[in-house]
Amino acid sequence: MADKVFRLEVLRARKGDCSLLHFGTTTKPGLALIDGGPKDVYEPFLKPRLKELRDEAGLTDKGKPLPIDLMMLSHIDDDHVQGLLELTAEILKPNPDDDGPIVRVLDLWHNTFDDIIDNDADELPDAVAGLGPASLGGDLPADLLDDLDEADVPAVADTVMIIASVPQGRQLRQDAEDIPIERNVETAGELIVATKPADETEVLDMGKGLSFTIVGPMLPEVKKLQAEVRAWLKKHPEAQDKVTASALASLADSSPTNLSSIVVLAEVKKTEGDTRSILYTGDALGDKILEGLELVKLIDEGGSIHVNVLKVQHHGSDRNATPGFFERVTADHYVFSGNGEHGNPERSTLKMLADARGADDYTIHLTYPVEEIDVERKKDWDKERAKEAKKHETNPDVKVRATWSNAKNSLAAFLADNPGVDARIEIVEEGVPHTIDLLQ
């Protein structure tokens, strides 16, 4: 008798997200690829692992690719989409030195920006294309980010980075059409959104014993965003020629919940009455995740949920989580992706989690060693401090953060002061599959 399978495999993905979900049975396995990370993730981490899985499945003959039942892009930010683009590009034009395409993708979950804003016009995507490197998977020009609205720079910058990835999202959609790969099969090709059920929570059968419940983006939020973007484009005709920092800041300020990630609860029934679960969150805001859980009736208003694995949102950014979130969404395993770039995972987020869970039994999974994460976090801290100091010269109201202190700011010092949390840490080692088996 075949044994059931339900394992989450976490890959190193630099500042982004990339994971594999194994499900089905030992004789009829299923595989899902969730996000692909930024550049320099596909070649060193994802591609070799997919080759290993293909070999393990005995698909070594030329022309026998590894089936991927589902490839899901949580949202169109570069640090989630770029690796998937490299994968689809290779399927379309395989390396002649390889044994044909490594994988065959059966289903793609992907909300393009055009889908989200319900707009087939080219004004915003064409204007965004003028941003240059960001549209090709790189970073935004520094002068553009420096000019962003100071009212809420982090939130605005996040929005700009996502909008700058609009062409990447379009390219993934085009690649899927050219290969071809069916898109959003379970929603009949329509936008993947969470809706208030008429009666019971709607659960999607993904095949081979896996089910998904869509928690986000929420349909009411998407409709609100559609109206806001149409109004914004009408008010900013200059966006048809070139996106400016002030225009993007205006859009971000008017749509603080825009471009929500696909958030899903993945479940497999181990035995009758014993269901195992993973909550994928992308870069969603914690309060919106809670609203989505309430909307689809996974929790009551103000209620809580326990899952086996929580993929912590936005790489552990403290802008996307609150102590209340970690009190209401608890897990046996917490996965923090991120190598310290942009400050993630944040020390304050780990503290929120530690305070919320106390002496409970749980495990924290980090995709890089703490020392390496702190090196990048310090670089980000120093860079942001220099920006603040420069702005302070002309605007005394701009606060300048203190000089980096290992004792006050590093993850290493926090864990040294909290040995109970440190004992819960597991690190994803390079070249070693890091799996969380939910059926053991």
SVG drawing of the C-alpha trace seen along z (x, -y; Angstrom):
<svg xmlns="http://www.w3.org/2000/svg" viewBox="-25 -72 54 74">
<polyline fill="none" stroke="black" stroke-width="0.4" points="0.0,0.0 1.4,-3.4 2.2,-5.8 0.8,-9.4 3.3,-12.2 3.1,-15.8 6.5,-17.5 7.5,-21.1 11.0,-21.6 12.6,-25.0 15.3,-26.2 17.8,-29.0 16.5,-32.0 18.7,-34.9 16.3,-37.8 13.3,-36.0 11.0,-32.9 11.3,-29.5 9.9,-26.2 8.8,-22.8 5.7,-21.0 5.7,-17.2 2.3,-15.5 0.3,-12.5 1.7,-9.1 5.0,-7.3 3.7,-5.6 1.8,-8.6 3.8,-11.6 2.7,-15.3 4.9,-18.3 4.2,-22.0 6.8,-24.8 5.9,-27.9 7.8,-31.0 11.2,-31.0 13.2,-33.7 15.2,-36.6 18.2,-36.2 21.0,-33.9 18.5,-31.4 17.4,-29.3 20.9,-28.2 22.6,-27.5 19.7,-26.2 16.4,-25.4 17.6,-23.9 20.0,-21.4 17.4,-20.3 14.8,-19.8 17.4,-17.7 17.9,-15.6 14.2,-15.0 13.9,-14.1 16.7,-11.5 15.2,-10.2 11.9,-9.6 13.8,-7.6 13.2,-10.1 16.7,-10.0 16.0,-9.4 16.0,-12.4 12.6,-13.9 11.2,-12.7 10.8,-15.9 9.8,-15.9 6.0,-16.8 5.2,-19.8 1.5,-19.6 1.4,-23.3 3.7,-26.2 2.4,-29.1 3.6,-32.7 2.4,-34.5 2.8,-37.9 4.8,-39.7 7.7,-41.1 11.1,-40.3 12.3,-38.3 9.5,-35.8 9.1,-35.8 12.6,-35.9 13.5,-32.3 10.2,-31.1 11.0,-33.2 14.4,-31.6 12.7,-28.2 10.0,-28.9 12.7,-30.5 14.7,-27.2 11.6,-25.2 11.0,-27.3 14.7,-27.1 16.4,-24.2 20.2,-24.1 21.3,-21.7 23.8,-20.2 20.9,-19.2 18.6,-16.2 15.7,-18.4 13.5,-20.5 13.9,-19.5 10.3,-19.9 6.8,-19.9 4.4,-22.3 0.8,-21.3 -0.8,-24.3 0.3,-27.9 -1.3,-30.0 -0.6,-33.6 -2.5,-36.8 -1.1,-39.2 -1.2,-42.9 -3.6,-43.4 -5.9,-40.8 -5.7,-42.4 -6.6,-45.9 -9.0,-44.7 -7.3,-46.8 -6.1,-45.7 -4.8,-49.2 -1.1,-49.6 -0.7,-53.0 0.9,-51.8 2.9,-48.8 4.3,-50.8 5.3,-53.6 6.9,-51.2 9.0,-49.7 10.9,-53.0 12.3,-52.1 14.9,-50.1 16.8,-47.5 13.9,-46.9 11.8,-45.7 14.5,-43.1 14.8,-41.7 17.3,-44.2 17.0,-46.9 15.3,-50.2 17.4,-53.2 18.7,-54.7 17.6,-58.2 14.0,-57.1 13.9,-55.4 15.6,-58.4 12.8,-60.7 10.0,-58.7 7.4,-60.3 8.9,-60.5 5.6,-60.0 5.9,-56.3 9.0,-55.3 9.1,-51.6 5.5,-51.0 5.9,-53.1 9.1,-51.5 7.6,-48.0 4.7,-49.1 7.1,-50.6 9.2,-47.4 6.1,-45.4 4.8,-47.8 8.3,-47.7 7.8,-43.9 4.7,-44.3 6.6,-43.4 8.0,-40.3 4.5,-39.2 3.4,-39.8 6.4,-37.8 5.5,-34.8 1.9,-34.9 3.3,-35.0 5.7,-32.2 2.8,-30.1 0.9,-30.7 3.8,-29.8 4.8,-26.6 1.8,-26.1 0.8,-25.9 -2.8,-26.2 -3.2,-29.1 -5.4,-29.2 -7.1,-25.9 -9.0,-25.5 -10.6,-28.9 -11.5,-28.3 -8.8,-30.7 -10.2,-33.6 -8.5,-35.7 -7.5,-33.8 -9.3,-35.7 -10.9,-34.9 -14.6,-35.4 -17.1,-35.2 -18.7,-31.7 -22.5,-31.5 -22.4,-28.6 -19.3,-26.5 -15.7,-27.4 -14.8,-26.7 -12.0,-24.1 -10.3,-23.5 -9.3,-19.9 -5.8,-20.2 -5.6,-16.5 -3.6,-13.6 -5.1,-14.4 -4.0,-18.0 -6.5,-20.8 -6.2,-24.6 -8.3,-27.3 -7.8,-30.7 -7.3,-33.3 -6.1,-36.2 -6.2,-38.5 -9.8,-39.3 -12.3,-40.1 -13.5,-43.3 -9.9,-44.6 -9.3,-43.8 -12.5,-45.7 -11.4,-48.6 -8.0,-48.6 -9.4,-48.4 -11.4,-51.6 -8.4,-53.3 -6.1,-52.5 -8.6,-53.7 -9.0,-56.9 -5.2,-57.3 -4.5,-56.8 -7.2,-59.4 -5.7,-61.9 -2.1,-61.2 -2.0,-61.4 1.8,-61.9 2.0,-58.2 1.3,-57.3 4.7,-58.7 6.9,-57.9 6.3,-56.8 7.7,-59.3 8.6,-58.8 5.9,-61.2 3.2,-59.5 4.1,-56.1 4.1,-57.4 0.6,-58.8 -0.6,-55.4 1.0,-53.6 -0.5,-56.1 -4.0,-55.7 -3.8,-51.9 -2.0,-50.7 -3.3,-47.2 -2.7,-46.9 -1.2,-44.0 -2.0,-41.5 -0.2,-38.2 -2.0,-34.9 -2.4,-33.5 -3.5,-29.8 -4.0,-27.2 -2.7,-23.9 -4.0,-20.8 -3.6,-17.0 -5.7,-14.6 -3.4,-12.2 -6.2,-10.1 -9.9,-10.8 -10.0,-13.7 -6.2,-14.5 -5.5,-17.1 -2.0,-18.6 -1.7,-22.2 0.7,-24.9 -0.3,-28.6 1.5,-30.3 1.5,-34.0 3.7,-35.6 4.3,-39.2 0.8,-39.9 0.1,-42.1 -0.6,-40.2 -3.9,-42.1 -5.1,-41.3 -4.2,-37.6 -6.4,-37.6 -9.2,-39.4 -9.0,-36.8 -9.1,-33.9 -12.3,-35.4 -13.8,-36.2 -13.5,-32.5 -14.7,-31.3 -11.5,-29.5 -11.7,-31.4 -14.4,-33.3 -14.2,-37.1 -11.3,-37.7 -10.5,-34.0 -7.3,-32.0 -6.0,-29.1 -3.2,-26.6 -1.3,-25.3 1.6,-22.9 3.7,-25.3 3.5,-29.1 5.6,-30.6 6.1,-33.9 5.1,-36.8 7.5,-39.1 10.6,-37.4 10.0,-38.3 9.6,-42.1 8.3,-43.8 6.1,-45.9 3.9,-42.9 3.5,-41.3 2.3,-42.3 2.4,-40.5 -1.4,-39.9 -0.8,-38.1 1.5,-35.6 -0.9,-35.2 -3.8,-34.4 -1.9,-32.4 0.2,-29.8 2.3,-27.0 4.6,-24.1 7.1,-25.4 7.9,-28.9 9.8,-29.5 11.6,-32.7 13.1,-33.2 15.7,-35.9 19.4,-36.5 19.4,-39.8 19.0,-42.1 16.5,-44.8 16.9,-43.9 14.9,-40.7 14.3,-38.7 14.0,-41.5 15.1,-41.0 11.9,-42.6 9.8,-40.0 11.6,-37.2 11.0,-38.9 7.2,-39.2 7.1,-35.5 9.0,-34.6 6.9,-36.8 3.7,-35.4 4.6,-31.7 6.5,-31.8 7.5,-28.3 5.4,-26.5 7.0,-23.9 7.8,-25.2 10.7,-25.3 12.1,-28.3 13.6,-27.6 16.0,-30.2 17.3,-29.9 20.8,-31.3 23.1,-31.2 22.5,-33.9 25.9,-35.4 25.4,-35.8 22.0,-37.3 23.4,-39.8 26.2,-40.9 23.5,-41.9 21.2,-43.4 24.0,-45.7 24.7,-46.7 21.1,-47.6 21.0,-49.4 24.1,-51.5 22.7,-52.3 19.3,-53.5 21.0,-55.5 23.1,-57.3 20.0,-58.2 18.3,-59.5 21.3,-61.6 21.4,-63.1 17.7,-64.0 18.1,-65.4 20.5,-68.0 17.7,-69.7 14.8,-68.6 15.6,-68.5 12.3,-66.6 13.7,-63.5 14.9,-61.2 18.3,-59.5 18.6,-56.0 21.4,-55.3 24.6,-53.7 24.3,-49.9 24.9,-48.1 25.5,-44.3 24.1,-44.1 20.9,-46.0 20.4,-45.2 21.9,-41.8 20.0,-38.5 23.0,-36.8 22.8,-38.9 19.1,-38.4 19.4,-34.7 22.4,-34.7 20.1,-36.6 17.2,-34.2 18.7,-30.6 15.2,-29.1 14.6,-30.7 18.1,-29.9 17.5,-26.2 14.5,-26.3 16.5,-27.5 17.2,-25.2 19.2,-26.4 18.8,-25.5 22.2,-24.2 23.5,-24.8 23.2,-21.7 21.3,-19.7 17.5,-19.2 15.7,-20.9 12.3,-19.2 9.6,-19.5 7.7,-16.2 4.1,-16.8 3.0,-13.2 5.7,-11.8"/>
</svg>
